[in-house]
Amino acid sequence: MFAGIVATLSCSIAAPAAEICRFTGTTDYSGHVAVTTRVTASAGAIQVDVAGTFDSSTMLWFGVHYLVEEVSNWHDGQLDSVAVNSRYLIGDHIVRQQWDDFQRGTDGLHAYRVQAKTLANFRRRHLGFIQHWDPATFGQPWLDDYPAALPERRVDLDLKGAPLPGQLSSPLAMAFYWVRWLRHGSRDIPVFLAGFKTEPLVDLPIASVGSPAGTLWQASLHYHTLRDSPSSTVSALISPDGHLLRIAFELHTFWGSGQGIITQNGCAGTPVVPHGWPQ
């Protein structure tokens, strides 16, 4: 469910800035969502770190736990890199854990992956990264240790293109940060679904409407696993001072439907205001 939610800038910042925001939400099937966003800026670069968890006690017998973190780096008006750590558990059983890193090259974004289905296999293949295997470590910094994992080069996951779309974004950075700074109107935003083998680049049609509480952005979600009718949608409410107040979504897949709402619980620190992107 949480994954379905998914479903830069030329910046002149004189001093480092940082902002942390926290969100909680509920979904169908007794689902609970918790999200923490950390946005930092220094010397013309911005990093957007979005970490979220989804737990449901009524989906399957032992409950479903889905954890995902997306760390994206932006410089000189473009997405330089995006890293994704996703973990999927049923009860205490680990179904899947993987760490993907995508670095911009001359012909697109180059993919690297670390994954294993068992601890023994993980220790054999990625011993230098073993401290990150335990799901309890989710949310702790891991990118500095990534080279020691000897990640596998995954050409099949590359996003090929030279040049890449000028306003290319990543899903969680778009949903929890960039949408705050869009100019009013409508547009299609190219979004890179990092780690997806099928259709990794999609266009997100998004439009703004007036709201007494601020600006409401609405978008239709189109993907091969989503039904055409009824359509899947997501909306984001932005306060007049540029804070994300609420995300609501409604998903319709070939296996079932669901909806949820995520609301802000508070922000601390200095808001990081981009310059140059998005427009």
Long-range contacts (C-beta under 8 A, 24 or more apart in sequence): 1-27, 1-28, 1-29, 1-31, 1-33, 1-54, 1-56, 1-66, 1-251, 1-258, 1-260, 2-27, 2-31, 2-33, 2-52, 2-53, 2-54, 2-66, 2-68, 3-54, 3-66, 3-68, 3-86, 4-221, 4-232, 4-249, 4-251, 4-253, 4-258, 5-171, 5-172, 5-175, 5-234, 5-247, 5-249, 5-260, 5-262, 6-171, 6-172, 6-175, 6-191, 6-193, 7-171, 7-221, 7-223, 7-226, 7-232, 7-234, 7-249, 7-251, 8-46, 8-74, 8-75, 8-77, 8-78, 8-79, 8-169, 8-178, 8-274, 8-276, 8-277, 8-278, 9-46, 9-74, 9-77, 9-274, 9-275, 9-276, 9-277, 10-44, 10-76, 10-77, 10-275, 10-276, 10-277, 11-41, 11-44, 11-45, 11-46, 11-274, 11-275, 11-276, 12-44, 12-275, 13-41, 13-42, 13-43, 13-44, 13-272, 16-40, 16-41, 16-42, 17-41, 17-42, 17-269, 17-270, 17-271, 17-272, 18-269, 18-270, 18-272, 19-267, 19-268, 19-269, 19-270, 19-271, 19-272, 20-267, 20-268, 20-269, 21-176, 21-243, 21-244, 21-264, 21-266, 21-267, 21-268, 22-264, 22-265, 22-266, 22-267, 23-176, 23-244, 23-247, 23-262, 23-263, 23-264, 23-265, 24-262, 24-263, 24-265, 25-247, 25-260, 25-261, 25-262, 25-263, 26-260, 26-261, 27-54, 27-56, 27-258, 27-259, 27-260, 28-257, 28-258, 28-259, 28-260, 29-56, 29-58, 29-59, 29-258, 30-56, 30-57, 30-58, 31-55, 31-56, 31-59, 31-258, 31-260, 32-56, 33-260, 33-262, 35-176, 35-262, 36-139, 37-176, 37-177, 39-177, 39-272, 40-272, 41-272, 44-75, 44-76, 45-73, 45-74, 45-75, 46-73, 46-74, 46-75, 46-272, 46-274, 47-71, 47-72, 47-73, 47-74, 48-72, 48-74, 48-172, 48-173, 48-176, 48-177, 48-178, 50-172, 50-173, 50-175, 50-176, 50-177, 51-138, 51-139, 52-172, 53-138, 60-90, 61-91, 62-90, 62-91, 62-92, 62-93, 63-90, 63-91, 64-88, 64-89, 64-90, 65-89, 65-90, 65-91, 65-135, 67-135, 67-138, 68-172, 69-138, 69-139, 70-170, 70-171, 70-172, 70-173, 70-194, 71-143, 72-170, 72-172, 72-173, 74-277, 77-166, 77-276, 77-277, 78-104, 78-164, 78-166, 78-168, 79-104, 79-109, 79-164, 79-168, 79-169, 79-170, 79-192, 80-104, 81-109, 82-109, 82-170, 82-173, 82-192, 82-194, 83-143, 83-146, 83-194, 84-194, 84-195, 85-138, 85-142, 86-195, 87-135, 87-138, 89-135, 94-135, 97-133, 97-135, 98-195, 99-129, 99-132, 99-142, 99-146, 99-149, 99-151, 100-154, 100-157, 100-194, 100-195, 101-143, 101-146, 101-151, 102-157, 102-158, 102-159, 102-192, 102-194, 104-164, 106-162, 107-160, 107-161, 107-162, 108-158, 108-159, 108-160, 108-161, 108-162, 108-164, 109-158, 109-159, 109-164, 109-192, 110-153, 110-158, 111-153, 111-154, 111-155, 111-156, 111-157, 111-158, 111-159, 111-194, 111-195, 112-146, 112-151, 112-152, 112-153, 112-154, 113-151, 113-152, 113-154, 113-157, 113-195, 114-146, 114-149, 114-151, 114-152, 125-150, 126-150, 126-151, 156-197, 157-195, 157-196, 157-197, 157-200, 159-192, 159-200, 159-201, 161-201, 165-190, 165-201, 167-277, 167-278, 167-279, 168-192, 169-278, 170-194, 174-204, 175-234, 175-236, 175-247, 176-244, 176-247, 177-244, 178-274, 178-278, 179-206, 179-217, 179-236, 179-238, 179-244, 180-238, 180-242, 180-243, 180-244, 181-242, 181-273, 181-274, 181-278, 182-206, 182-208, 182-217, 182-278, 182-279, 183-278, 183-279, 184-208, 184-215, 189-278, 198-224, 199-223, 199-224, 211-237, 213-237, 213-239, 213-245, 214-238, 214-239, 214-240, 214-245, 221-251, 225-253, 225-254, 226-251, 226-252, 226-253, 227-252, 227-253, 227-254, 242-271, 242-273, 243-267, 243-271
